[in-house]
Each structure stands twice: as structure tokens, then as C-alpha cells.
Amino acid sequence: MARIPYMNPDETPEATLRALSGRRQINIFRLIGQSKNAAPNVLALGHTLSKGSSLPPVDREVVILRVAHLSGAAYQAHEHHAVALRHGFTEEKIAAVANYPQESARSELTAFEHKLIEFTDSIVTTTTVSDELFAQISGTYDHSRLVELVMLIGFYMMVGRVMNTFEIELETGPVDTFPVIGE
């Protein structure tokens, strides 16, 4: 059981209910909904960095899975395992993201994915990257995508810490969606 109760829709501000409109009623959204002030903006940013992202979906999922692994965020890893499979990952590739830099993991990933993992690792562990690694990623990503990449890493670090601190449990069955508001 989570350390605090999930939001009660009857006590949730309309702005938060609008931000949740049509989304899956998963526990992370239900917990973020407890933040009457920040929830709408956090949910909007999460939506932009996932469904509205300019990063290729495979690159995005490599980064999110790696942040989940480094953060020990089992809930995040579980949720994005399913997303990664929808984007063509194999079970071996998902495991490779977590097990990198082991030799067995290297063959499952592209050379650019190696660099994305190294970039992610550096930001998570030191808050920045070397000039060499920055140059390698900026050889593929334009300025907009570079900024979005760093924001994606930071966002999923934040969310992973929310998941871990509040001990959010995994859903065990089908999940409804929040009612659609204001279409």
C-alpha cells in the first residue's frame, strides 16, 4: 500500500481532473493527483515528454528504462517495459538496457543507443556529461532534441523518486481511464 492515499476524485481540483481526462487510472497518476498545485503541470510535462516527444520512440524508451534501472524504480521499469515492447523492443533488448555495459548487452543495442545510455548514466550520476559525450549525441540530435533529452532524463528521475518514496504499488489487473472532461 502506498504511504499516502491516492487522490479522491471528489476532492480533486478541476484543473487536475482535466489533466487526467482520458488517461489510464494508474497509481502514479492517482498519486501525482494528490498535489493540488503541481499535478496539472507535471502531468502536462509528462505527456509532452512521452506522447508529444520529438525524440524517436525507441531512443526515448532506452533512456526511460535506463533511468528506471539506475533509480531502482520498479514501477517505472514495469510501466515502460510494456511501452518498449509496443515500440519493437525484444525482451533481450530491454534486459540489455539494464545490464549495459556487460558484453552480452552490447550486441542488443545500436552504437547510438550505447551513447544514449552513457549520456543518461552520466547525467544521473554526475549531473552533466563530458564534452566528448555531448559532441557524440549532438552529432545526431539538434539543439531542441538535446534539451528535450536532458529534460526527459530529469523528469523520469523525479517521477522515479516519487514512485519510490511513496511506495506506489503495481496495478494487478485491468485499469480504467479517468472520465473525459471538457472535450
KANOR-V433458 format. One line per field, one symbol per residue. phi: phi as a letter, one per 20 degrees, with the letter a starting at -180 (. if undefined). A space follows every 50 residues. Layout:
BEGIN
phi: ???
END
This chain:
BEGIN
phi: .ffcffgdgfdeggfffffegmefeefffffggfegeeggfffffgfffd fdfefggffgfgfffffgffemeffffffeffffffenfegfffffgfeg dggffgfedfgffgffffffgfffecmbcfgffgfffffddfgfffffgf ffffffffffffgffelfeffdagcfdfgfcme
END
